[in-house]
């Protein structure tokens, strides 16, 4: 569990640290025990998981001067960050005592940016049970993960590849000759539609047959939305 | 290799197909040979990789009535899509003959939405060599992958978790009490800065020591940008 304490907030941060690509050469797993947390002050944000997603959150927070504590289990990743001059710790992020030591009682926001779905759900369960005052913002791998996060009461969920997929689609539409505003409108309409669909699917996500049916209904609905768009123009 | 031909464009599409989560139960790898491609017409877009990213592109294209051909190697995923009533094929997406059969000579845009970095680079190499007229839009796993895509001449690159990370960060800033426009401005400034940093890092991406130095310079630069923002207000 990587812990970025207040003291590191002031040090030059690491852009390349977003990457896990140097990790393989560091991957000889260290045998050292989990680090003790040394969280000075009361950072309002705890970031659980300091990979591609968590590091973007951390970098922006740091650059706004907002202190945070980051927890990361991957020792190779921790060592990589260490190499860039940051103070780091590691441990199991779903341990209640570690979250407490990291300042969960005083924090406002818990960012669950873990890559692993099961670990993400475990952290959410522990946080909801022991620190119900925290606002949880979670990274979801896919729709199913989003459903399970919702089951556990998480209201702020971002699907990890959804927004980039929409940006890629917007680029493709413009490469095909669509005017910029039309491409954007298409993508925005789709986004809203898909998020509504996700909510609708959540109600039936344990029932596969109904999920299939809902998907078809959703496809027809989006088709109708685009036809309505075409009529409007 | 999954091939979605023109004929499936007209069928109800699959929202839940974005997911790989039903795949495990289908994962008994089929022993059947790769399918022959049966690409009617001349779709302007070929989507290589029909996972979380490729399916979003495909769904939006379909709903705009833009035909596409999709190629996917994961047979389990293909079978999953089949279950929803779509016509599908599979094979090795970096084979020149398969790209040709899928319509690469007549297409305008090649979307390389593959999950696997090495496979993504192989497809790009084959496409650049044999079908240089194609505009390539690529999904990158991380900065390093983006650098290697750029080395191969790809100009349209989207990092797969970058945009969602920024949206999550925007949500967190607002949860901490930042006004909506200030949160958005922070995130937009960071995005532009980070994309400039990526271009700058590309020039030195084979030289690790210089990469580290550039990262620190970039951090200082962004800090200065935020200080300038603060002075402006």
Interface residues (C-beta under 8 A of the other chain):
Chain A: X12 X13 X14 X15 X16 X17 X18 X19 X20 X21 X22 X44 X45 X52 X53 X56 X57 X59 X60 X61 X63 X64 X66 X84 X108 X109 X111 X113 X135 X137 X139 X142 X143 X144 X156 X158 X159 X160 X161 X162 X163 X164 X165 X166 X167 X168 X169 X171 X172 X173 X175 X176 X186 X187 X190 X194 X197 X201 X208 X211 X212 X214 X215 X216 X218 X219 X220 X222 X223 X226
Chain B: X12 X13 X14 X15 X16 X17 X18 X19 X20 X21 X22 X44 X45 X52 X53 X56 X57 X59 X60 X61 X63 X64 X66 X84 X108 X109 X111 X113 X135 X137 X139 X142 X143 X144 X156 X158 X159 X160 X161 X162 X163 X164 X165 X166 X167 X168 X169 X171 X172 X173 X175 X176 X186 X187 X190 X194 X197 X201 X208 X211 X212 X214 X215 X216 X218 X219 X220 X222 X223 X226
